[in-house]
Amino acid sequence: MWLSGMLFRAPVALRNVQTRSMFLAKKPDYSRPNWLRVSLAFGTSAFLWVTLFRQHQYDLAECERRLESSTSQTHEIMDAPKN
Protein backbone atom coordinates (compact mmCIF):
# COMPACT_ATOMS: atom_id res chain seq x y z
CA MET A 1 0.00 0.00 0.00
CA TRP A 2 2.80 2.38 0.86
CA LEU A 3 4.59 1.93 -2.50
CA SER A 4 1.44 2.46 -4.58
CA GLY A 5 0.60 5.60 -2.58
CA MET A 6 4.06 7.03 -3.29
CA LEU A 7 3.76 6.27 -7.01
CA PHE A 8 0.45 8.08 -7.30
CA ARG A 9 1.64 11.10 -5.31
CA ALA A 10 4.89 11.48 -7.25
CA PRO A 11 3.40 13.04 -10.42
CA VAL A 12 1.51 15.61 -8.33
CA ALA A 13 4.70 16.54 -6.49
CA LEU A 14 6.65 16.85 -9.76
CA ARG A 15 4.06 19.19 -11.26
CA ASN A 16 4.65 21.75 -8.53
CA VAL A 17 8.41 21.90 -9.13
CA GLN A 18 9.42 24.92 -11.18
CA THR A 19 12.58 24.75 -13.20
CA ARG A 20 14.56 27.69 -14.43
CA SER A 21 16.34 27.44 -17.73
CA MET A 22 19.66 29.23 -18.06
CA PHE A 23 18.60 30.41 -21.52
CA LEU A 24 15.40 32.05 -20.28
CA ALA A 25 16.69 33.34 -16.95
CA LYS A 26 15.98 36.99 -17.81
CA LYS A 27 12.97 38.48 -19.49
CA PRO A 28 13.50 39.97 -22.95
CA ASP A 29 13.82 43.75 -23.15
CA TYR A 30 11.20 44.81 -25.70
CA SER A 31 12.31 48.44 -25.62
CA ARG A 32 15.55 47.47 -27.38
CA PRO A 33 14.81 45.05 -30.24
CA ASN A 34 17.48 42.75 -31.57
CA TRP A 35 17.90 44.34 -35.01
CA LEU A 36 20.02 41.48 -36.33
CA ARG A 37 17.23 38.98 -35.73
CA VAL A 38 14.60 41.39 -37.07
CA SER A 39 16.56 42.02 -40.27
CA LEU A 40 17.23 38.30 -40.75
CA ALA A 41 13.53 37.54 -40.36
CA PHE A 42 12.41 40.22 -42.82
CA GLY A 43 15.26 39.47 -45.22
CA THR A 44 14.41 35.79 -45.27
CA SER A 45 10.74 36.57 -45.83
CA ALA A 46 11.54 38.95 -48.71
CA PHE A 47 13.91 36.40 -50.27
CA LEU A 48 11.27 33.68 -50.13
CA TRP A 49 8.61 35.94 -51.69
CA VAL A 50 10.94 36.96 -54.53
CA THR A 51 11.86 33.33 -55.15
CA LEU A 52 8.19 32.36 -55.17
CA PHE A 53 7.34 35.14 -57.63
CA ARG A 54 10.19 34.19 -59.98
CA GLN A 55 9.20 30.52 -59.88
CA HIS A 56 5.60 31.46 -60.64
CA GLN A 57 6.67 33.56 -63.64
CA TYR A 58 8.83 30.70 -64.89
CA ASP A 59 5.96 28.24 -64.48
CA LEU A 60 3.59 30.53 -66.41
CA ALA A 61 6.09 30.89 -69.26
CA GLU A 62 6.62 27.12 -69.35
CA CYS A 63 2.87 26.51 -69.39
CA GLU A 64 2.38 28.95 -72.28
CA ARG A 65 5.29 27.39 -74.20
CA ARG A 66 3.87 23.89 -73.79
CA LEU A 67 0.39 25.09 -74.71
CA GLU A 68 1.71 26.70 -77.91
CA SER A 69 3.72 23.64 -78.87
CA SER A 70 0.76 21.32 -78.27
CA THR A 71 -1.60 23.49 -80.34
CA SER A 72 0.92 23.72 -83.18
CA GLN A 73 1.32 19.94 -83.16
CA THR A 74 -2.46 19.56 -83.20
CA HIS A 75 -2.70 21.88 -86.22
CA GLU A 76 0.04 19.94 -88.02
CA ILE A 77 -1.83 16.68 -87.48
CA MET A 78 -5.14 18.15 -88.62
CA ASP A 79 -3.59 19.83 -91.69
CA ALA A 80 -1.75 16.70 -92.82
CA PRO A 81 -3.04 15.21 -96.08
CA LYS A 82 -5.24 12.20 -95.59
CA ASN A 83 -4.52 9.16 -97.77
Gaussian input, Z-matrix of N, CA and C with variables (Angstrom, degrees):
# hf/3-21g

backbone

0 1
 N
 C     1     B1
 C     2     B2     1     A1
 N     3     B3     2     A2     1     D1
 C     4     B4     3     A3     2     D2
 C     5     B5     4     A4     3     D3
 N     6     B6     5     A5     4     D4
 C     7     B7     6     A6     5     D5
 C     8     B8     7     A7     6     D6
 N     9     B9     8     A8     7     D7
 C    10    B10     9     A9     8     D8
 C    11    B11    10    A10     9     D9
 N    12    B12    11    A11    10    D10
 C    13    B13    12    A12    11    D11
 C    14    B14    13    A13    12    D12
 N    15    B15    14    A14    13    D13
 C    16    B16    15    A15    14    D14
 C    17    B17    16    A16    15    D15
 N    18    B18    17    A17    16    D16
 C    19    B19    18    A18    17    D17
 C    20    B20    19    A19    18    D18
 N    21    B21    20    A20    19    D19
 C    22    B22    21    A21    20    D20
 C    23    B23    22    A22    21    D21
 N    24    B24    23    A23    22    D22
 C    25    B25    24    A24    23    D23
 C    26    B26    25    A25    24    D24
 N    27    B27    26    A26    25    D25
 C    28    B28    27    A27    26    D26
 C    29    B29    28    A28    27    D27
 N    30    B30    29    A29    28    D28
 C    31    B31    30    A30    29    D29
 C    32    B32    31    A31    30    D30
 N    33    B33    32    A32    31    D31
 C    34    B34    33    A33    32    D32
 C    35    B35    34    A34    33    D33
 N    36    B36    35    A35    34    D34
 C    37    B37    36    A36    35    D35
 C    38    B38    37    A37    36    D36
 N    39    B39    38    A38    37    D37
 C    40    B40    39    A39    38    D38
 C    41    B41    40    A40    39    D39
 N    42    B42    41    A41    40    D40
 C    43    B43    42    A42    41    D41
 C    44    B44    43    A43    42    D42
 N    45    B45    44    A44    43    D43
 C    46    B46    45    A45    44    D44
 C    47    B47    46    A46    45    D45
 N    48    B48    47    A47    46    D46
 C    49    B49    48    A48    47    D47
 C    50    B50    49    A49    48    D48
 N    51    B51    50    A50    49    D49
 C    52    B52    51    A51    50    D50
 C    53    B53    52    A52    51    D51
 N    54    B54    53    A53    52    D52
 C    55    B55    54    A54    53    D53
 C    56    B56    55    A55    54    D54
 N    57    B57    56    A56    55    D55
 C    58    B58    57    A57    56    D56
 C    59    B59    58    A58    57    D57
 N    60    B60    59    A59    58    D58
 C    61    B61    60    A60    59    D59
 C    62    B62    61    A61    60    D60
 N    63    B63    62    A62    61    D61
 C    64    B64    63    A63    62    D62
 C    65    B65    64    A64    63    D63
 N    66    B66    65    A65    64    D64
 C    67    B67    66    A66    65    D65
 C    68    B68    67    A67    66    D66
 N    69    B69    68    A68    67    D67
 C    70    B70    69    A69    68    D68
 C    71    B71    70    A70    69    D69
 N    72    B72    71    A71    70    D70
 C    73    B73    72    A72    71    D71
 C    74    B74    73    A73    72    D72
 N    75    B75    74    A74    73    D73
 C    76    B76    75    A75    74    D74
 C    77    B77    76    A76    75    D75
 N    78    B78    77    A77    76    D76
 C    79    B79    78    A78    77    D77
 C    80    B80    79    A79    78    D78
 N    81    B81    80    A80    79    D79
 C    82    B82    81    A81    80    D80
 C    83    B83    82    A82    81    D81
 N    84    B84    83    A83    82    D82
 C    85    B85    84    A84    83    D83
 C    86    B86    85    A85    84    D84
 N    87    B87    86    A86    85    D85
 C    88    B88    87    A87    86    D86
 C    89    B89    88    A88    87    D87
 N    90    B90    89    A89    88    D88
 C    91    B91    90    A90    89    D89
 C    92    B92    91    A91    90    D90
 N    93    B93    92    A92    91    D91
 C    94    B94    93    A93    92    D92
 C    95    B95    94    A94    93    D93
 N    96    B96    95    A95    94    D94
 C    97    B97    96    A96    95    D95
 C    98    B98    97    A97    96    D96
 N    99    B99    98    A98    97    D97
 C   100   B100    99    A99    98    D98
 C   101   B101   100   A100    99    D99
 N   102   B102   101   A101   100   D100
 C   103   B103   102   A102   101   D101
 C   104   B104   103   A103   102   D102
 N   105   B105   104   A104   103   D103
 C   106   B106   105   A105   104   D104
 C   107   B107   106   A106   105   D105
 N   108   B108   107   A107   106   D106
 C   109   B109   108   A108   107   D107
 C   110   B110   109   A109   108   D108
 N   111   B111   110   A110   109   D109
 C   112   B112   111   A111   110   D110
 C   113   B113   112   A112   111   D111
 N   114   B114   113   A113   112   D112
 C   115   B115   114   A114   113   D113
 C   116   B116   115   A115   114   D114
 N   117   B117   116   A116   115   D115
 C   118   B118   117   A117   116   D116
 C   119   B119   118   A118   117   D117
 N   120   B120   119   A119   118   D118
 C   121   B121   120   A120   119   D119
 C   122   B122   121   A121   120   D120
 N   123   B123   122   A122   121   D121
 C   124   B124   123   A123   122   D122
 C   125   B125   124   A124   123   D123
 N   126   B126   125   A125   124   D124
 C   127   B127   126   A126   125   D125
 C   128   B128   127   A127   126   D126
 N   129   B129   128   A128   127   D127
 C   130   B130   129   A129   128   D128
 C   131   B131   130   A130   129   D129
 N   132   B132   131   A131   130   D130
 C   133   B133   132   A132   131   D131
 C   134   B134   133   A133   132   D132
 N   135   B135   134   A134   133   D133
 C   136   B136   135   A135   134   D134
 C   137   B137   136   A136   135   D135
 N   138   B138   137   A137   136   D136
 C   139   B139   138   A138   137   D137
 C   140   B140   139   A139   138   D138
 N   141   B141   140   A140   139   D139
 C   142   B142   141   A141   140   D140
 C   143   B143   142   A142   141   D141
 N   144   B144   143   A143   142   D142
 C   145   B145   144   A144   143   D143
 C   146   B146   145   A145   144   D144
 N   147   B147   146   A146   145   D145
 C   148   B148   147   A147   146   D146
 C   149   B149   148   A148   147   D147
 N   150   B150   149   A149   148   D148
 C   151   B151   150   A150   149   D149
 C   152   B152   151   A151   150   D150
 N   153   B153   152   A152   151   D151
 C   154   B154   153   A153   152   D152
 C   155   B155   154   A154   153   D153
 N   156   B156   155   A155   154   D154
 C   157   B157   156   A156   155   D155
 C   158   B158   157   A157   156   D156
 N   159   B159   158   A158   157   D157
 C   160   B160   159   A159   158   D158
 C   161   B161   160   A160   159   D159
 N   162   B162   161   A161   160   D160
 C   163   B163   162   A162   161   D161
 C   164   B164   163   A163   162   D162
 N   165   B165   164   A164   163   D163
 C   166   B166   165   A165   164   D164
 C   167   B167   166   A166   165   D165
 N   168   B168   167   A167   166   D166
 C   169   B169   168   A168   167   D167
 C   170   B170   169   A169   168   D168
 N   171   B171   170   A170   169   D169
 C   172   B172   171   A171   170   D170
 C   173   B173   172   A172   171   D171
 N   174   B174   173   A173   172   D172
 C   175   B175   174   A174   173   D173
 C   176   B176   175   A175   174   D174
 N   177   B177   176   A176   175   D175
 C   178   B178   177   A177   176   D176
 C   179   B179   178   A178   177   D177
 N   180   B180   179   A179   178   D178
 C   181   B181   180   A180   179   D179
 C   182   B182   181   A181   180   D180
 N   183   B183   182   A182   181   D181
 C   184   B184   183   A183   182   D182
 C   185   B185   184   A184   183   D183
 N   186   B186   185   A185   184   D184
 C   187   B187   186   A186   185   D185
 C   188   B188   187   A187   186   D186
 N   189   B189   188   A188   187   D187
 C   190   B190   189   A189   188   D188
 C   191   B191   190   A190   189   D189
 N   192   B192   191   A191   190   D190
 C   193   B193   192   A192   191   D191
 C   194   B194   193   A193   192   D192
 N   195   B195   194   A194   193   D193
 C   196   B196   195   A195   194   D194
 C   197   B197   196   A196   195   D195
 N   198   B198   197   A197   196   D196
 C   199   B199   198   A198   197   D197
 C   200   B200   199   A199   198   D198
 N   201   B201   200   A200   199   D199
 C   202   B202   201   A201   200   D200
 C   203   B203   202   A202   201   D201
 N   204   B204   203   A203   202   D202
 C   205   B205   204   A204   203   D203
 C   206   B206   205   A205   204   D204
 N   207   B207   206   A206   205   D205
 C   208   B208   207   A207   206   D206
 C   209   B209   208   A208   207   D207
 N   210   B210   209   A209   208   D208
 C   211   B211   210   A210   209   D209
 C   212   B212   211   A211   210   D210
 N   213   B213   212   A212   211   D211
 C   214   B214   213   A213   212   D212
 C   215   B215   214   A214   213   D213
 N   216   B216   215   A215   214   D214
 C   217   B217   216   A216   215   D215
 C   218   B218   217   A217   216   D216
 N   219   B219   218   A218   217   D217
 C   220   B220   219   A219   218   D218
 C   221   B221   220   A220   219   D219
 N   222   B222   221   A221   220   D220
 C   223   B223   222   A222   221   D221
 C   224   B224   223   A223   222   D222
 N   225   B225   224   A224   223   D223
 C   226   B226   225   A225   224   D224
 C   227   B227   226   A226   225   D225
 N   228   B228   227   A227   226   D226
 C   229   B229   228   A228   227   D227
 C   230   B230   229   A229   228   D228
 N   231   B231   230   A230   229   D229
 C   232   B232   231   A231   230   D230
 C   233   B233   232   A232   231   D231
 N   234   B234   233   A233   232   D232
 C   235   B235   234   A234   233   D233
 C   236   B236   235   A235   234   D234
 N   237   B237   236   A236   235   D235
 C   238   B238   237   A237   236   D236
 C   239   B239   238   A238   237   D237
 N   240   B240   239   A239   238   D238
 C   241   B241   240   A240   239   D239
 C   242   B242   241   A241   240   D240
 N   243   B243   242   A242   241   D241
 C   244   B244   243   A243   242   D242
 C   245   B245   244   A244   243   D243
 N   246   B246   245   A245   244   D244
 C   247   B247   246   A246   245   D245
 C   248   B248   247   A247   246   D246

   B1=1.4473
   B2=1.5258
   B3=1.3111
   B4=1.4587
   B5=1.5321
   B6=1.3520
   B7=1.4585
   B8=1.5341
   B9=1.3071
   B10=1.4598
   B11=1.5320
   B12=1.3316
   B13=1.4656
   B14=1.5136
   B15=1.3280
   B16=1.4679
   B17=1.5298
   B18=1.3146
   B19=1.4652
   B20=1.5258
   B21=1.3178
   B22=1.4595
   B23=1.5191
   B24=1.3236
   B25=1.4664
   B26=1.5258
   B27=1.3017
   B28=1.4649
   B29=1.5267
   B30=1.3353
   B31=1.4684
   B32=1.5246
   B33=1.3179
   B34=1.4637
   B35=1.5214
   B36=1.3174
   B37=1.4593
   B38=1.5263
   B39=1.3199
   B40=1.4621
   B41=1.5271
   B42=1.3247
   B43=1.4573
   B44=1.5312
   B45=1.2962
   B46=1.4557
   B47=1.5256
   B48=1.3042
   B49=1.4555
   B50=1.5259
   B51=1.3056
   B52=1.4576
   B53=1.5136
   B54=1.3154
   B55=1.4550
   B56=1.5103
   B57=1.3024
   B58=1.4527
   B59=1.5195
   B60=1.3036
   B61=1.4509
   B62=1.5199
   B63=1.3294
   B64=1.4680
   B65=1.5343
   B66=1.3303
   B67=1.4548
   B68=1.5295
   B69=1.3013
   B70=1.4560
   B71=1.5240
   B72=1.3155
   B73=1.4610
   B74=1.5184
   B75=1.3312
   B76=1.4685
   B77=1.5211
   B78=1.2919
   B79=1.4599
   B80=1.5273
   B81=1.3384
   B82=1.4627
   B83=1.5192
   B84=1.3171
   B85=1.4620
   B86=1.5247
   B87=1.3290
   B88=1.4640
   B89=1.5215
   B90=1.3114
   B91=1.4631
   B92=1.5259
   B93=1.3248
   B94=1.4750
   B95=1.5206
   B96=1.3355
   B97=1.4681
   B98=1.5250
   B99=1.3005
   B100=1.4591
   B101=1.5339
   B102=1.3300
   B103=1.4580
   B104=1.5172
   B105=1.3102
   B106=1.4643
   B107=1.5327
   B108=1.3105
   B109=1.4598
   B110=1.5218
   B111=1.3243
   B112=1.4622
   B113=1.5275
   B114=1.3349
   B115=1.4680
   B116=1.5205
   B117=1.3333
   B118=1.4599
   B119=1.5277
   B120=1.3193
   B121=1.4676
   B122=1.5296
   B123=1.3349
   B124=1.4667
   B125=1.5252
   B126=1.3187
   B127=1.4673
   B128=1.5121
   B129=1.3239
   B130=1.4566
   B131=1.5246
   B132=1.3175
   B133=1.4616
   B134=1.5299
   B135=1.3278
   B136=1.4705
   B137=1.5274
   B138=1.3269
   B139=1.4647
   B140=1.5239
   B141=1.3179
   B142=1.4662
   B143=1.5246
   B144=1.3481
   B145=1.4604
   B146=1.5255
   B147=1.3207
   B148=1.4737
   B149=1.5203
   B150=1.3240
   B151=1.4617
   B152=1.5237
   B153=1.3174
   B154=1.4637
   B155=1.5254
   B156=1.3234
   B157=1.4625
   B158=1.5251
   B159=1.3307
   B160=1.4734
   B161=1.5207
   B162=1.3386
   B163=1.4595
   B164=1.5285
   B165=1.3231
   B166=1.4593
   B167=1.5268
   B168=1.3299
   B169=1.4660
   B170=1.5295
   B171=1.3254
   B172=1.4659
   B173=1.5226
   B174=1.3220
   B175=1.4645
   B176=1.5239
   B177=1.3355
   B178=1.4658
   B179=1.5245
   B180=1.3320
   B181=1.4656
   B182=1.5235
   B183=1.3208
   B184=1.4637
   B185=1.5276
   B186=1.3127
   B187=1.4681
   B188=1.5286
   B189=1.3354
   B190=1.4647
   B191=1.5233
   B192=1.3402
   B193=1.4640
   B194=1.5252
   B195=1.3211
   B196=1.4736
   B197=1.5225
   B198=1.3284
   B199=1.4618
   B200=1.5241
   B201=1.3360
   B202=1.4690
   B203=1.5203
   B204=1.3198
   B205=1.4652
   B206=1.5312
   B207=1.3146
   B208=1.4623
   B209=1.5284
   B210=1.3406
   B211=1.4651
   B212=1.5198
   B213=1.3281
   B214=1.4713
   B215=1.5226
   B216=1.3286
   B217=1.4625
   B218=1.5203
   B219=1.3233
   B220=1.4598
   B221=1.5203
   B222=1.3486
   B223=1.4690
   B224=1.5150
   B225=1.3273
   B226=1.4614
   B227=1.5362
   B228=1.3233
   B229=1.4690
   B230=1.5308
   B231=1.3167
   B232=1.4556
   B233=1.5271
   B234=1.3474
   B235=1.4540
   B236=1.5270
   B237=1.3005
   B238=1.4684
   B239=1.5105
   B240=1.3381
   B241=1.4734
   B242=1.5295
   B243=1.3072
   B244=1.4586
   B245=1.5222
   B246=1.3011
   B247=1.4728
   B248=1.4875
   A1=111.02
   A2=115.60
   A3=119.83
   A4=111.54
   A5=116.64
   A6=121.42
   A7=111.08
   A8=118.15
   A9=120.40
   A10=110.71
   A11=117.34
   A12=120.32
   A13=111.60
   A14=117.80
   A15=121.67
   A16=110.68
   A17=117.33
   A18=120.69
   A19=111.48
   A20=116.94
   A21=119.30
   A22=112.47
   A23=117.59
   A24=120.84
   A25=112.30
   A26=117.98
   A27=121.39
   A28=112.36
   A29=121.22
   A30=119.34
   A31=112.55
   A32=118.02
   A33=120.74
   A34=109.65
   A35=117.15
   A36=121.06
   A37=110.82
   A38=117.90
   A39=120.75
   A40=111.64
   A41=117.57
   A42=119.71
   A43=111.89
   A44=117.26
   A45=120.76
   A46=113.08
   A47=118.37
   A48=121.72
   A49=108.75
   A50=116.46
   A51=120.57
   A52=108.25
   A53=115.13
   A54=119.87
   A55=108.51
   A56=115.42
   A57=121.06
   A58=108.20
   A59=115.79
   A60=120.14
   A61=109.51
   A62=116.04
   A63=118.52
   A64=110.93
   A65=117.27
   A66=119.86
   A67=111.77
   A68=117.97
   A69=121.82
   A70=111.48
   A71=117.08
   A72=120.66
   A73=111.90
   A74=118.22
   A75=119.89
   A76=109.32
   A77=115.10
   A78=119.84
   A79=109.08
   A80=116.92
   A81=119.24
   A82=111.65
   A83=115.84
   A84=121.62
   A85=107.82
   A86=116.74
   A87=120.85
   A88=112.32
   A89=118.36
   A90=119.96
   A91=111.46
   A92=116.49
   A93=121.23
   A94=108.46
   A95=118.54
   A96=119.73
   A97=111.73
   A98=114.64
   A99=121.80
   A100=107.41
   A101=116.71
   A102=121.12
   A103=112.58
   A104=118.04
   A105=120.07
   A106=110.21
   A107=116.78
   A108=120.20
   A109=111.36
   A110=117.50
   A111=121.06
   A112=110.21
   A113=116.60
   A114=119.82
   A115=111.26
   A116=118.26
   A117=119.94
   A118=111.42
   A119=116.71
   A120=120.06
   A121=110.89
   A122=116.55
   A123=118.78
   A124=112.06
   A125=116.72
   A126=119.91
   A127=111.95
   A128=116.49
   A129=120.45
   A130=110.49
   A131=116.51
   A132=120.11
   A133=110.86
   A134=117.07
   A135=120.51
   A136=110.62
   A137=117.45
   A138=120.83
   A139=111.13
   A140=116.98
   A141=119.98
   A142=112.05
   A143=117.59
   A144=119.88
   A145=111.48
   A146=117.48
   A147=120.61
   A148=110.19
   A149=116.73
   A150=120.63
   A151=110.78
   A152=116.98
   A153=121.17
   A154=111.08
   A155=117.31
   A156=121.13
   A157=111.17
   A158=116.91
   A159=119.94
   A160=111.33
   A161=116.74
   A162=119.74
   A163=110.59
   A164=116.77
   A165=120.51
   A166=110.40
   A167=117.23
   A168=120.30
   A169=110.86
   A170=116.26
   A171=120.24
   A172=110.58
   A173=117.13
   A174=120.79
   A175=111.71
   A176=117.44
   A177=120.06
   A178=111.25
   A179=116.89
   A180=120.24
   A181=110.69
   A182=117.33
   A183=120.97
   A184=110.92
   A185=116.95
   A186=120.65
   A187=110.46
   A188=116.98
   A189=120.27
   A190=111.21
   A191=117.02
   A192=120.27
   A193=110.62
   A194=116.54
   A195=119.60
   A196=111.32
   A197=116.15
   A198=119.73
   A199=110.42
   A200=117.03
   A201=120.72
   A202=111.26
   A203=117.10
   A204=118.75
   A205=110.65
   A206=117.73
   A207=119.23
   A208=110.74
   A209=117.97
   A210=119.11
   A211=110.87
   A212=117.92
   A213=119.29
   A214=110.20
   A215=117.66
   A216=119.46
   A217=110.50
   A218=117.01
   A219=120.47
   A220=110.48
   A221=116.82
   A222=120.34
   A223=111.01
   A224=118.34
   A225=121.57
   A226=110.26
   A227=115.29
   A228=119.10
   A229=110.31
   A230=117.06
   A231=120.20
   A232=110.92
   A233=118.13
   A234=120.99
   A235=112.96
   A236=117.51
   A237=120.04
   A238=109.52
   A239=117.12
   A240=119.77
   A241=110.85
   A242=114.82
   A243=119.86
   A244=108.69
   A245=117.13
   A246=122.38
   A247=111.47
   D1=-38.89
   D2=-176.94
   D3=-65.42
   D4=-41.67
   D5=-178.68
   D6=-67.05
   D7=-42.64
   D8=-179.71
   D9=-66.97
   D10=-35.49
   D11=177.10
   D12=-65.15
   D13=-37.74
   D14=178.46
   D15=-68.93
   D16=-37.28
   D17=-179.63
   D18=-67.20
   D19=-37.35
   D20=180.00
   D21=-76.63
   D22=-28.19
   D23=179.45
   D24=-82.29
   D25=-21.34
   D26=-175.84
   D27=-61.46
   D28=-46.94
   D29=179.92
   D30=-61.69
   D31=-34.74
   D32=178.94
   D33=-66.64
   D34=-40.87
   D35=179.59
   D36=-67.51
   D37=-35.95
   D38=-179.10
   D39=-72.08
   D40=-27.76
   D41=179.94
   D42=-68.67
   D43=-27.88
   D44=-178.25
   D45=-82.71
   D46=-10.95
   D47=-179.70
   D48=-78.05
   D49=128.65
   D50=177.96
   D51=-106.13
   D52=130.88
   D53=178.49
   D54=-106.04
   D55=154.07
   D56=-179.99
   D57=-123.22
   D58=118.05
   D59=179.76
   D60=-81.12
   D61=142.93
   D62=179.24
   D63=-71.30
   D64=-19.79
   D65=179.93
   D66=-82.82
   D67=-23.05
   D68=-178.87
   D69=-115.89
   D70=29.14
   D71=-174.22
   D72=-69.97
   D73=-28.34
   D74=178.74
   D75=-119.65
   D76=150.01
   D77=-179.96
   D78=-76.31
   D79=146.27
   D80=179.07
   D81=-67.69
   D82=145.01
   D83=178.99
   D84=-93.67
   D85=103.81
   D86=-175.82
   D87=-78.33
   D88=-9.92
   D89=178.06
   D90=-78.34
   D91=-19.14
   D92=177.72
   D93=-124.66
   D94=91.40
   D95=-178.21
   D96=-69.94
   D97=152.71
   D98=176.98
   D99=-82.86
   D100=97.28
   D101=-172.03
   D102=-67.40
   D103=-25.43
   D104=176.47
   D105=-65.44
   D106=-46.74
   D107=179.25
   D108=-67.43
   D109=-38.12
   D110=178.79
   D111=-63.76
   D112=-45.78
   D113=-179.13
   D114=-67.84
   D115=-36.73
   D116=176.37
   D117=-64.78
   D118=-38.85
   D119=179.63
   D120=-66.12
   D121=-48.52
   D122=-179.84
   D123=-69.61
   D124=-36.60
   D125=177.84
   D126=-63.98
   D127=-42.34
   D128=178.21
   D129=-64.68
   D130=-41.87
   D131=178.89
   D132=-62.61
   D133=-45.29
   D134=179.49
   D135=-63.52
   D136=-41.90
   D137=178.63
   D138=-60.93
   D139=-43.67
   D140=-179.98
   D141=-65.86
   D142=-38.57
   D143=177.84
   D144=-66.37
   D145=-41.30
   D146=178.57
   D147=-64.45
   D148=-42.51
   D149=178.50
   D150=-63.02
   D151=-41.83
   D152=177.99
   D153=-62.88
   D154=-43.45
   D155=179.67
   D156=-63.87
   D157=-44.21
   D158=178.92
   D159=-62.96
   D160=-42.17
   D161=179.48
   D162=-64.45
   D163=-38.06
   D164=178.50
   D165=-64.27
   D166=-43.41
   D167=178.57
   D168=-63.00
   D169=-40.87
   D170=177.83
   D171=-63.76
   D172=-42.71
   D173=179.41
   D174=-63.99
   D175=-39.44
   D176=177.21
   D177=-64.16
   D178=-43.66
   D179=178.81
   D180=-63.19
   D181=-41.36
   D182=178.92
   D183=-65.21
   D184=-39.54
   D185=178.79
   D186=-64.39
   D187=-44.27
   D188=178.26
   D189=-63.79
   D190=-40.32
   D191=179.63
   D192=-63.44
   D193=-43.71
   D194=179.96
   D195=-68.38
   D196=-35.70
   D197=178.62
   D198=-65.77
   D199=-41.92
   D200=178.51
   D201=-66.06
   D202=-40.90
   D203=-178.88
   D204=-69.59
   D205=-34.78
   D206=179.41
   D207=-71.67
   D208=-36.95
   D209=178.63
   D210=-71.09
   D211=-34.45
   D212=178.27
   D213=-69.58
   D214=-35.90
   D215=176.88
   D216=-68.28
   D217=-36.08
   D218=178.25
   D219=-65.01
   D220=-40.87
   D221=178.50
   D222=-66.52
   D223=-36.76
   D224=179.15
   D225=-64.46
   D226=-40.45
   D227=-179.53
   D228=-69.07
   D229=-39.23
   D230=-178.01
   D231=-73.77
   D232=-31.02
   D233=-178.60
   D234=-85.97
   D235=-6.35
   D236=-178.61
   D237=-66.99
   D238=143.14
   D239=179.10
   D240=-67.04
   D241=138.29
   D242=-179.87
   D243=-95.08
   D244=133.48
   D245=-179.34
   D246=-95.79

